[in-house]
Amino acid sequence: MLIEFLKSFLFKDYCDHKSFDPIGINQFCPDCGKEIQVTFKIVRCGCCSTKKSAKLIYNSIIPDQKYCSKCGSNDYYVEKKERIEFFELNYAIILKEIVEISCFEDFRTQIWVENENNWSNLIKPKLIPSFPK
């Protein structure tokens, strides 16, 4: 309770995105209104590619167990996915990142203009006659 109070007092724009559903359709946090990009990271064994349970410590992902229970290897790699299946949810670490959108981008239009005198000799404009009714 004290930690939540200090976060709200020290960081006024701080949002945990706790009510944001990472598997849902919406991409915006209902608490702060910012667009959230969700990525899932799964730790796999480097030898046999089995999924391992993992934890997030100081922005680095490490497996819970040092050695693989199937092959005994201590090598692992982290697989990054945008979408996961329901059976991978137990092994996935969910990372939420705020997407910065700039509404006022610098758009430029470049136009190529030729002199009229060059085309006036080649193409003469023809007028369509109008007939009164």
C-alpha positions as CSV (number, residue, x, y, z in Angstrom):
1,M,0.0,0.0,0.0
2,L,2.8,2.4,0.9
3,I,4.7,1.5,-2.3
4,E,1.6,2.3,-4.4
5,F,1.2,5.6,-2.6
6,L,4.8,6.6,-3.2
7,K,4.6,5.7,-6.9
8,S,1.5,7.8,-7.3
9,F,3.1,10.7,-5.4
10,L,6.5,10.6,-7.0
11,F,5.6,9.5,-10.5
12,K,2.3,11.2,-11.4
13,D,2.2,9.8,-14.9
14,Y,3.2,6.3,-13.7
15,C,0.9,3.5,-14.9
16,D,1.4,-0.3,-14.3
17,H,-1.1,-1.2,-17.0
18,K,-2.7,-3.7,-14.6
19,S,-6.1,-3.6,-16.2
20,F,-4.7,-3.9,-19.7
21,D,-5.6,-7.3,-21.2
22,P,-2.5,-8.6,-23.2
23,I,-4.5,-11.3,-25.1
24,G,-7.4,-9.0,-25.9
25,I,-8.1,-7.1,-29.1
26,N,-7.6,-3.6,-27.7
27,Q,-4.1,-2.1,-27.8
28,F,-4.7,0.9,-25.5
29,C,-4.5,0.9,-21.7
30,P,-7.8,1.8,-20.1
31,D,-6.1,3.5,-17.2
32,C,-3.7,5.9,-19.0
33,G,-4.9,5.8,-22.6
34,K,-1.5,5.1,-24.1
35,E,-0.9,2.5,-26.9
36,I,0.7,-0.6,-25.6
37,Q,2.8,-3.1,-27.6
38,V,2.8,-6.6,-26.1
39,T,5.6,-9.1,-26.7
40,F,5.9,-12.5,-25.3
41,K,9.3,-14.1,-24.5
42,I,9.7,-17.8,-24.0
43,V,12.9,-19.4,-22.7
44,R,13.9,-22.6,-24.5
45,C,16.7,-25.1,-24.0
46,G,19.6,-24.6,-26.4
47,C,20.1,-28.3,-27.0
48,C,16.6,-29.9,-27.1
49,S,14.4,-26.7,-27.5
50,T,12.0,-27.6,-24.7
51,K,10.2,-24.7,-23.1
52,K,11.4,-23.8,-19.6
53,S,9.8,-21.6,-17.0
54,A,11.6,-18.3,-16.6
55,K,11.7,-15.2,-14.5
56,L,12.5,-11.5,-15.1
57,I,15.3,-10.1,-13.0
58,Y,16.6,-6.6,-13.7
59,N,15.4,-6.5,-17.3
60,S,17.0,-9.8,-18.1
61,I,15.2,-13.1,-18.6
62,I,16.7,-16.2,-17.0
63,P,15.4,-19.7,-16.6
64,D,14.1,-20.9,-13.2
65,Q,16.3,-24.0,-13.3
66,K,19.9,-23.9,-14.2
67,Y,19.9,-27.2,-16.1
68,C,17.4,-28.7,-18.5
69,S,15.4,-31.6,-17.0
70,K,15.3,-33.5,-20.3
71,C,18.9,-33.3,-21.6
72,G,20.9,-31.7,-18.7
73,S,22.2,-28.8,-20.8
74,N,22.6,-25.4,-19.3
75,D,22.4,-23.5,-22.6
76,Y,19.2,-21.6,-23.3
77,Y,17.9,-19.0,-25.7
78,V,15.0,-16.6,-25.6
79,E,12.3,-16.7,-28.2
80,K,10.4,-13.5,-28.9
81,K,6.8,-13.8,-30.2
82,E,4.0,-11.3,-31.0
83,R,1.2,-13.9,-30.5
84,I,1.2,-17.1,-28.5
85,E,-0.9,-20.2,-28.3
86,F,-2.9,-20.9,-25.1
87,F,-0.6,-23.8,-24.1
88,E,2.5,-21.5,-24.2
89,L,1.0,-19.0,-21.7
90,N,2.4,-20.8,-18.7
91,Y,6.0,-20.4,-20.0
92,A,5.7,-16.9,-21.4
93,I,6.9,-13.7,-19.9
94,I,4.7,-10.8,-20.9
95,L,6.4,-7.5,-21.7
96,K,4.4,-4.3,-22.2
97,E,6.0,-1.3,-23.9
98,I,4.5,2.0,-24.6
99,V,4.4,3.0,-28.2
100,E,5.2,6.6,-28.8
101,I,3.1,8.1,-31.6
102,S,3.9,11.5,-33.0
103,C,0.7,13.0,-34.5
104,F,2.6,15.9,-36.1
105,E,5.0,14.3,-38.5
106,D,6.9,16.4,-41.0
107,F,5.3,15.6,-44.4
108,R,6.8,17.1,-47.5
109,T,5.5,17.1,-51.0
110,Q,7.9,17.6,-53.9
111,I,6.6,18.7,-57.3
112,W,8.4,18.7,-60.6
113,V,7.5,21.7,-62.8
114,E,8.4,22.2,-66.4
115,N,8.2,25.3,-68.4
116,E,5.1,25.9,-70.4
117,N,6.9,27.2,-73.4
118,N,8.4,23.8,-74.2
119,W,5.0,22.0,-74.4
120,S,3.1,24.8,-76.0
121,N,4.6,24.1,-79.4
122,L,3.9,20.4,-79.3
123,I,0.4,20.2,-77.8
124,K,-2.2,22.8,-78.5
125,P,-5.2,22.7,-76.2
126,K,-8.5,21.9,-77.9
127,L,-11.7,23.3,-76.5
128,I,-14.9,21.3,-76.4
129,P,-17.7,23.2,-78.1
130,S,-20.8,23.7,-76.0
131,F,-24.2,23.7,-77.8
132,P,-27.1,25.5,-76.3
133,K,-30.2,23.4,-75.7
